[in-house]
Amino acid sequence: MIHWLQESLKNGDFFFYIIPGLLLILLLVAIFIPDKKKRGEKDKNELDELVDAGKKLQEESEPVEQAEETDDEEEAFKPMPAPQPEPEPASVETSPETSPEPEKPAEPEPEPASVETSPETSPEPEKPTEPEPEPEPVETSPETSPEPEKPAEPEPEPAPVETSPETSPEPEKPAEPEPEPEPEPAATIQSGLQKTRGGFISKLLGLFKSNVVTDDLIDELEEILYTADMGTTTVGWLMDLVNKNRANFKSGDDVKRFLKEQIKEVLVKNHKDFPELREKPMVFLMVGVNGAGKTTTIGKLAHKYIAKGKVPMLAAGDTFRAAAVEQLKVWGERNNCTVISDKDGADPASVAYNAVNSALSKNVDVLLIDTAGRLQNRKNLMDELGKVNRVIGKAYPGAPHETIIVIDANNGQNALSQAREFSQAVNVTGIIVTKLDGSAKGGVLIGISKELGLPIYLVGVGEKIGDLQRFDPNEFVEALFE
């Protein structure tokens, strides 16, 4: 070895081997001998981690100890009903294990009533089992101090809460069925004649208070009757009768009684009830000027027939008035009945013809035909109505079975002239008077009955569908002179 070193030193090879060897030694030292400073820091970090882990364990153990302490304190004050509740330790064991003790107390709340009765009547073994649900499972663990059984008695207080007085909105329901439909049948002949009684009738009643019948009383009577829209013919007839029987009148009350008898006699003589259905289908031709209420009257008549179990059909023959067809269709929808119609401006006779054939094919009970009430002039109107009447007769021999004129009581003597002209164009068989409740000219009914000899079938005393009522002449006259 020494010889090799000597030779290497001589030859210069020594440094070739020595320097790499030294470097290798230094590398091994650096690897296997770590720095003391770094090792100290590593040890310190590991120690800190151990300390933190210990703190966490201590914090986790503290709530358990606190829970056990609180359990012990509550158990020290919790009473047991029976002195021998040895089987209860099982419940004590379960309570600490199941830390969610507050959840169980919610369950025993509905059972307090049964717990109260059981300790009084049942034997001791039953008492320990029943009180367990009353208190929270944590409280059941102590077996001593049965005296606090009394605080368990106030637990029935939740029972009144269970009575649920709050959930008693049921009495509100009886308040709902209020008798709302009662005011519907309020309209009567008496109410419909209020304005007429406030007009010429009130003047007559004031006149009849006189104790003697003088020339002045007769003259004033005639003047009042002329303002009653009865027509000159009817007034002249009444005054002739008064003058002929003047000797029999002792007072104004006698004149009043005489007028009532004469008016009632005329109305009763010409009176007829609204015709019953004698054909199937029975055809009604409704005539009258625009605004009198023909379309509305047709809708109300259809409603009456449906109420009787009949099947009506409507025909929109007023093709000249704007929206007349749509108005009748609305009534058809309300009454759930068929409406025969055509476009605006169509031939009314064609609509009537199609309606009659449809009524025959569908076997309906009644056909109500609406007509135009105004053309360019009155002659064209009457000619058109005559044409409609003839076409209906060709399609259905014997029809129309009834031709009814609808007049507005507000028109007064104009209504009388209308009835006279329509009677010349078609065979008018009866009259329906509308809007009597809004007019002070109820005397027109007397003039129509006297001059034309036509029966008044129905009177309208309101806007409701049931306010189209049968005309009773006796009731009318009594209501008129009240």
Helices and strands as residue ranges (DSSP letters): H 2-11, H 14-32, H 36-77, H 89-97, H 103-106, H 112-121, H 126-129, H 149-152, H 158-162, H 172-175, G 184-186, H 189-192, H 194-196, I 197-201, H 202-207, H 215-226, H 232-244, G 246-248, H 252-270, E 282-287, H 294-307, E 312-316, H 324-335, E 338-340, H 348-362, E 366-370, H 378-395, E 402-408, G 409-411, H 413-425, E 430-434, G 436-438, H 444-452, E 456-460, E 468-470, H 473-480
